[in-house]
Amino acid sequence: MKNDGVLPLARNRMIALVGPLADSRADMQGTWAVSAKPEDSVTVLEGIRAAFDNVLYAKGANVVDDPNVAARLNVFGEIVHIDPPELLLADAVAQARKADVIVACLGEAKEHTGESSTRSTLELPGSQRQFVEVLAATGKPLVLVTMSGRPLALEWEDRHANAILHAWFPGTEAGHAIADLLTGAANPSGKLAMSFPRDSGQCPMTYAEPPTGRPADKIGVDPAGDAERDTRGRRVFRKFTTACRIEGASTPLYAFGHGLSYSTFAYGDVAVDHTELHGDDAVLTASVTVRNSGTVAGEETVQLYVGDPVASRSRPVRELKGFRKIALAPGESKTVSFRITTADLGFIRAERIGAPEPVFEPGEFVVEIGASSDRLGTKRVVWRSKER
């Protein structure tokens, strides 16, 4: 999700692997792995030791420090252990100071997620945030490997860590898979299927937000001294608009569809074969050319979104309608095309609960293609009901 250039890591670097999930076998499989056996899991510690020449390890922090919370997480067997926090922290700092790079495995225990597992906040649980603060204060390059069953609010961590790899609950081969990604033996290509908020107070948050008469970049009040710009570089009008979060930006920290690679990809302009179509049987082809502008081969997921600005029912600003994953060698380009029909542009309308019906309403549509829901090229087309 973030990389300032510290990744991938050379195998001969001295690694301080720390964090409550670095050597946790059962937590790798997540809460819904009912028949899974913890002993089948490869821990991150085992994977890192197999991949790097020099590895130091310390737990550093508990997943949670509250015995009552730990008891709830241990409802199906003891997984969360609470050790003296001050001793854990001192050990981790000592190891970190000897290392070239810190890799911290943090996040949720497996029973943080699932039935009857609501959390009051989306920040790192327990004292893990404070643990990251101490690690960042060492001045060593800091890589976070976060694990969870839900989006986490990582705004502070994003500002202070050099890289963040989100692994969800990575499964039985967790250790080897994470080591492959950190070393570059495998090139990351995942994309987020949920937006990550900056703060718990932003939720609920969705890329498919409803339209509003007060968009953040057009009207409202722009307070003197407020220098915020959105992801497209536009001014943000803070007061009386949707950008109303006083403490910071109102955008997601990581948008739906976001995901980095060790490759970089350059997108051309969106092209459509028609700007005006007629009839329910018409078909629109939208395309974009993508080039691997990096130095290593990689995979990119090209995403298609469609918006219906005016309809009998308020429609989301954009909805994901398709995606294609392509592999590109360095310097290679491919044109990715999407076929769009009226079925893709319609929606379900119900005048009564028991009478839903599919509806296509002619008019103007917004077609967007790009790397994520906040990095899109745009074309507008008009689709009429019949020939005129």
N, C-alpha and C positions, 0 to 999 in steps of 0.2 A: 504493500500500500504506500510505502515511502522508501526512497533510497537516494541519498545524496552523493552516491558514488562509493560508499564503503563496501558495498556488495558488488560482485561475489568476493568471498574471502579466500586468500591463498592458503593452501593446506599446511604450509610451514609456519603460519602465524601462531603465537601463543594465545589460546582461547580461554577466557574465564567463563565457564558455563555456570549460570546461577539461576535461581528462581524456584518456586515451589512446584512447578510442573516439569522441571527438567528431568527428574528421575521418578516420575509418577507413572506407573504402568497401567493402572486401571483407568485413570482419567483420559488416556489416549483414545478410548473407544466410545466415549459419550454415553448418555443416559439410555438411549434406545437399543443399545447392543445387549439385549437381554440374555442371549445365549453365548455371548463372547466370554472368553477366559482371559483374565488379566495377564496370566503368564505367557500368553501368545503375543503380547505387545512388545515391540522394540521401543525402548525409551529414547528420548532425545539424547540423553547422556551416552547411551550405547552407540547410537548413530554418529554422534559427534566424535566420540573416541575412535571409531572405525575410520573416520574421514580425515581427521587432523592428527598431526604428529605430536602436538603438545596441548594437552587439555587439563585445566584446573577446574575443580567443581566445588560448589557450596550451595546449599539450599537457599540461604539468604533471607527467606521470609516464609511465613505460613500462608496458605491460601486464605484462611480467615484466622483471626485471633480470638474471636468470641466463642466460648465453649458451647453456648446454646445454638449458635449457627452451625458449628461443627457437628453437633448432635443431629441436626436436621439433614446435613449433607451425608451423614453416616447411617441413614435410615435403613439401607440394605447391606450394611457391613462397613467396618471401619476402613475408611480410605483417607480421610483428612486427619492428620496428626498435628497437634499444636506443640511446638517446641519453644523454648525461651527465646522471644524475639530479639533481645539484645545480643545473645550469643550467636544467633543465626546471622544477624547483620554484620557483626564484627568479623566473622569468618569470611563472608562474601566480600567485604571491602578489602580484606587482606589478600584474597586471591585476585581480585580485580586489579589491584595495584601492581601485581607481578605480570599481568597479561598485556598483550598488544591490543586486544579487542574484547569487549564484554558482550556476551550473548545471554540475554535474560528471558527465561520462559515463564510467562505470567498469564493470568486470566482466571477462568472459572473452573471449579471442580465439576465433574460430570453431573452431579445431582443439583448443581445450580440451575439446570435446565430440565424441562419436562413438565409433567403434570404437577400441579400445586407447587410450582417453583417460581413464583413472582419475586422480582427483586425491587427494592425501593429506589435504586440508582443504577445507572449503566456504567459508572466508573469502575476501575479495577477494584475488586473486593478487598476487604480487610485493610491491612497496612501496605498493600503492594504499591500504591502510588508513592508513599513516603520512601519505600525501598528504591523505586526508580529515581527519586530525587537524590538520594545518597549516591547511587551509581553514576548519575549524570555529573555530580559534583566532583568525581574523580578526574574528570577531563579526558578519560579514555573513550575511544570510539564505542558507541553503544548501539547494539542491535537488539530490538525486541521481537520475540516470537510470541504472539498472543494467541490464546486458545479460548473458545467460548462457543456457546450454542445460540448466541444472539449478537446483534451489533453492540459494540462497546463505545463509550464516549471517551475518546483518547486525544482530546485537543492539547492538553498539557504535554502528554507523551510525544505527540507529533512535533511539538516545538523543540523538544529537548533530546530526542533520540535521532540517531543518524539514519536508521532504517527500521521499518516495521514490516514483518511478515505475519499475516494473519492466517492461522492454520485450522480454524474452527476446532472440531475434535478430529484429529487426523488419522485415527485408525491404527490397526495393528502394525503397519510398517512406518509409523510416524517418525521414528528416529532416523531411518535411512532416507526417507523422503525429504525431511527437513534439511538433513545434511547435504543432500544433492542440490537443493535449492540454494543453500547458503554458499556452497562452493562453486556454483555455476555448472555442475555436472548436468543439471536439468535447468532449463530456462523457464521462469515463471510465466504463466499465460492465463491464470484465472481472472475472472471478473466478478465483482460483487453483485449478488442478487438482492441485496438490501442496502439502502443508504445507511451510512454511519453518521450519527449526529455528533456535533461538537460537545453538546451538553444534554443531560437527561431532560431538561426543561423544554427542549425543542420537540419532543415527541408528543403526538405521533408525527412521523415524517415519512413522506412518500415522494418518489420522483414523479408520480402521476397525480400531481397536485391539482386541485380544482382551479378554474380561472377566477380572476378577481378584477374588479374595477380599479384597483389601486396597485398596479405592478411596481416592483421595487425600483425599476430603472427609468420611470417616466414622469411620475407626478409625486407630489408630497413635499416635504420639507427636508432640505439637505443642511443639517446644522453646520455652522461655521467650525472649522477645525476637524471635521469628520472626513477622513481621507479614504474611507472604504471604497473599493471597487469590486464588482462581481467577477465571476470567472471569465467573462468576456471583456473585462477591462472597462465596463460601463460604470458611471457614477451610481451610487446607491442613495436613494432618497429615504432617509431613515424614519421620519415621523409621518404618521398617517398612511403608511404603506405596509405591505407584507413583511418588509425588512425591519421588524419592530423589536428585535432582541437587543436590549440596551447593552449587555455585557460584551457583545462581539458580533461577528457576522451571523446572518440568519441562514446561510447556506449550509448544506451538509459538510462535515469534515471530509468524508469520502463519498462521492455521489454513487448512486445506482449505476452499475456497469463499469465502475473504476477498477483498474488493475494494471500494475506496472510490469515491465519485462526488462531483461538485460539488452533487448533490442529496442530501437525506437522506430516508430512508424509515422510516415507523413501521408496525410490525406489530401487528395485533390478536391476540387469542387464537386458538389452533388449535381448530377445530370439526370434529366427526365426526358423520355421520348415524346411526351406531349405535355403541354401546359393547359390544354383544355380538352376534356373528354365528354362523350355523349352516350347515354344509355347505360343500363345496368350490366350489360355484357361487355362493356369496354374493359381493357386491361392497361394499367400503367406500369412501365418499367422504370425503376429508379436505380441509379448506379453511382459508384465512386471508385476511383483508382487509389490503391494503397501501395506505398513503397516502403520497403525495409531500409530505413536511412541509418541503421546501426552497423555494427561490425560483426555481429553474430547472427546465426539463423534463429528465427523465432516464429511464434504463432500469435495471431491477432484475431480477436473476435469483433467483427464489424457489425454494428447494431443499427437497426431501422426503427424509427419512431414516427408516429403519425398523430397529428392534432386536428381537431374539428372545432374551429373557433366559434362558430355560430350554429346552434342546434336547438331543438325543442326541449332538450334536457341538457343541463350543463355537463360538458364533457371534459375530461382531464386535459391539461395543457399538452401533454404528450403521453402516448402509450407505446410500449414496446410491441412491435408487430412482427419482427423477424431478426435473425442474426445468422452470420456465417463465420465459421472459424477457418482461417487460411494460414498456410505455412509459407514463409518467405525466406529465401536466402538473402544475405547482405546485398543490397543494391537492386534486388528483384522487385518488380511491380506486378500487381494483379488487379483486374477490374472486377468488382463484386456487384452483382445485379440482384435486385429484388423485384418480384412480380406482385403487383398490388391490384386487388379487385374490390368491387363494392362490398363484398363480404368482410374484407379487412377494415373497411371504413364505417361499417354499421355498428349498431349497439342494440341491446335488449331494452325495450320500453314496455312498461306494464301500467295500463290505466287502472287495473285491479290486480291484487296479489295473485289471483289464480289465473290470470290471462296474460302472461308475458309473450311478447312478439318481437322477432328480429326486425329492425328498421334500418333502412338506408335513406338518408336525407341529402339530396344534392346540395352543392354549394362549394365553398372554398375549403381546401384542406392544406395543411402544412406537413410536408415530408422532410424528415431530418435523418441524416446518416452520419455516424461518427464512432469514436472510440468509447464513449460513455455518455450518460444522459446529460452531462454538462459540457461536452465537447463535441458539438454537432454542426454540420453544414446544413443549409436549409434551402428548400425550393417550395414555392406555392403553386398549386394547381387548382383549376376549377372543373368540377365534375357536374355536368348537367344531366337532367333526367331523360331528355330525348333530344334528337337532332332539331336545330332551329335554323 
